[in-house]
Amino acid sequence: MNVPRVAVTLIAGLSAGLIAYSAFYVRGDTGGVMQYLRERGDMRDLAASGAGAAQVEAARRNLAALGAQIADPDFALRMLPAALLVGLLVAGLVWWAFGSRAGRAGRGDVQERMVLRLAYRKGGRFTVEDLQTASPLSEEQARTVTRRMLEAGRLAREGDTFRLVR
């Protein structure tokens, strides 16, 4: 099992579900949430400034009324299946995105791609000298990469000529 893939999927799905739930909780009123936060800060400043208990209590009641006006926990509870569905969809998309990336075949290194490009241009057959003249590879690099590709079964040798195995 791919632990990073599972971890990122869980984090993304749970985060999306929680964000959807919180949006349902305030009925999408982010401006109201910001107003509530400003009012709460003003109330804390009022309490810290040494205002009278009656004034602080009035500010607290005003804040509670504003919170009740903005939040709707009953609606959020009714919309919990929708929030979970959003989280599940996001988790599925993340799982698919990681899987499609991990499922692709490796591209090989740069030197092997140079050899393959030359082989395709030459009709599947080339020599080390062709590789040296058509690419920036030195003789040693060309021999190393062709040996590696021969061992992997991607090339076949016919005398001094290499043939691309398809």
Phi, psi and omega per residue, in radians:
M1 nan 2.431 -3.113
N2 -1.523 1.774 -3.040
V3 -1.086 -0.794 3.117
P4 -1.073 -0.654 3.141
R5 -1.118 -0.775 3.127
V6 -1.144 -0.751 -3.111
A7 -1.107 -0.825 -3.129
V8 -1.146 -0.649 3.108
T9 -1.109 -0.817 3.124
L10 -1.099 -0.790 -3.126
I11 -1.087 -0.804 -3.122
A12 -1.142 -0.760 -3.130
G13 -1.147 -0.815 3.130
L14 -1.148 -0.679 3.117
S15 -1.118 -0.783 3.138
A16 -1.130 -0.696 3.092
G17 -1.114 -0.721 3.121
L18 -1.176 -0.690 3.099
I19 -1.140 -0.739 3.105
A20 -1.100 -0.742 3.121
Y21 -1.082 -0.756 -3.137
S22 -1.175 -0.584 3.077
A23 -1.169 -0.692 3.063
F24 -1.164 -0.623 -3.096
Y25 -1.067 -0.666 3.138
V26 -1.813 0.204 3.136
R27 0.959 0.581 3.081
G28 1.338 0.141 -3.071
D29 -1.558 1.353 3.141
T30 -1.222 -0.501 3.063
G31 -1.111 -0.677 3.090
G32 -1.134 -0.666 3.103
V33 -1.112 -0.750 3.126
M34 -1.129 -0.678 3.092
Q35 -1.098 -0.762 3.112
Y36 -1.043 -0.776 -3.136
L37 -1.132 -0.677 3.085
R38 -1.118 -0.784 3.133
E39 -1.095 -0.696 3.122
R40 -1.111 -0.719 3.083
G41 -1.116 -0.702 3.105
D42 -1.108 -0.697 3.127
M43 -1.133 -0.721 3.096
R44 -1.121 -0.716 3.089
D45 -1.095 -0.681 3.120
L46 -1.123 -0.753 3.123
A47 -1.187 -0.641 -3.140
A48 -1.284 -0.413 -3.094
S49 -1.385 -0.122 3.104
G50 1.563 0.432 3.122
A51 -1.190 2.856 -3.112
G52 -1.168 2.763 -3.098
A53 -1.102 -0.632 -3.138
A54 -1.154 -0.704 3.136
Q55 -1.158 -0.739 3.125
V56 -1.150 -0.715 3.125
E57 -1.143 -0.657 3.100
A58 -1.135 -0.707 3.100
A59 -1.147 -0.665 3.123
R60 -1.151 -0.737 3.090
R61 -1.123 -0.706 3.098
N62 -1.082 -0.716 3.120
L63 -1.148 -0.721 3.119
A64 -1.124 -0.701 3.114
A65 -1.140 -0.705 3.105
L66 -1.130 -0.731 3.106
G67 -1.088 -0.710 3.123
A68 -1.180 -0.547 3.125
Q69 -1.246 -0.629 -3.066
I70 -1.458 -0.823 -3.024
A71 -1.492 2.565 3.077
D72 -2.430 1.458 -3.085
P73 -1.135 -0.531 3.124
D74 -1.148 -0.747 3.105
F75 -1.112 -0.733 -3.138
A76 -1.096 -0.677 3.117
L77 -1.157 -0.688 3.091
R78 -1.176 -0.528 -3.112
M79 -1.608 0.095 -3.139
L80 -0.986 -0.738 3.081
P81 -1.054 -0.631 3.113
A82 -1.179 -0.702 3.111
A83 -1.119 -0.715 3.091
L84 -1.138 -0.644 3.090
L85 -1.123 -0.728 3.083
V86 -1.055 -0.788 3.112
G87 -1.081 -0.694 3.124
L88 -1.162 -0.701 3.108
L89 -1.129 -0.759 3.123
V90 -1.131 -0.734 3.110
A91 -1.079 -0.711 3.107
G92 -1.109 -0.714 3.119
L93 -1.140 -0.712 3.122
V94 -1.161 -0.739 3.112
W95 -1.044 -0.787 3.127
W96 -1.122 -0.749 -3.116
A97 -1.100 -0.739 3.108
F98 -1.183 -0.683 -3.123
G99 -1.179 -0.699 -3.124
S100 -1.203 -0.589 3.100
R101 -1.250 -0.742 -3.113
A102 -1.268 -0.465 -3.090
G103 -1.377 -0.206 -3.136
R104 -1.263 2.564 3.113
A105 -1.244 2.619 3.123
G106 -1.159 2.611 -3.090
R107 -1.497 -0.188 -3.057
G108 1.408 2.980 -3.139
D109 -1.493 3.067 -3.036
V110 -1.121 -0.711 -3.109
Q111 -1.140 -0.705 3.109
E112 -1.137 -0.650 3.109
R113 -1.152 -0.612 3.079
M114 -1.104 -0.748 3.136
V115 -1.122 -0.789 3.140
L116 -1.102 -0.700 3.136
R117 -1.099 -0.766 3.114
L118 -1.125 -0.737 -3.128
A119 -1.090 -0.728 3.120
Y120 -1.140 -0.690 3.131
R121 -1.173 -0.565 -3.078
K122 -1.627 0.188 3.107
G123 1.402 0.324 3.090
G124 1.701 -0.083 -3.120
R125 -2.240 2.397 3.126
F126 -2.792 2.895 3.077
T127 -2.020 2.985 3.104
V128 -1.132 -0.610 3.122
E129 -1.138 -0.696 3.061
D130 -1.044 -0.727 -3.113
L131 -1.157 -0.674 3.132
Q132 -1.179 -0.707 -3.096
T133 -1.345 -0.538 -3.054
A134 -1.639 -0.097 -3.111
S135 -2.419 2.909 3.126
P136 -1.430 0.170 -3.115
L137 -1.310 2.450 3.046
S138 -1.368 3.020 -3.130
E139 -1.087 -0.723 -3.140
E140 -1.129 -0.758 3.118
Q141 -1.130 -0.711 3.137
A142 -1.113 -0.743 3.133
R143 -1.177 -0.662 3.141
T144 -1.147 -0.801 -3.096
V145 -1.229 -0.644 3.108
T146 -1.216 -0.622 3.080
R147 -1.118 -0.758 3.123
R148 -1.091 -0.712 3.137
M149 -1.273 -0.552 3.041
L150 -1.125 -0.787 -3.140
E151 -1.116 -0.573 3.139
A152 -1.412 -0.154 3.127
G153 1.452 0.297 -3.134
R154 -1.588 -0.314 3.090
L155 -2.244 2.716 3.013
A156 -2.203 2.554 -3.104
R157 -1.840 2.343 3.083
E158 -2.289 1.482 -3.061
G159 1.275 -2.152 3.098
D160 -1.560 -0.087 -3.077
T161 -1.757 2.478 3.048
F162 -1.831 2.497 3.115
R163 -2.126 2.375 3.117
L164 -1.274 2.197 3.115
V165 -1.588 2.205 -3.087
R166 -1.844 nan nan
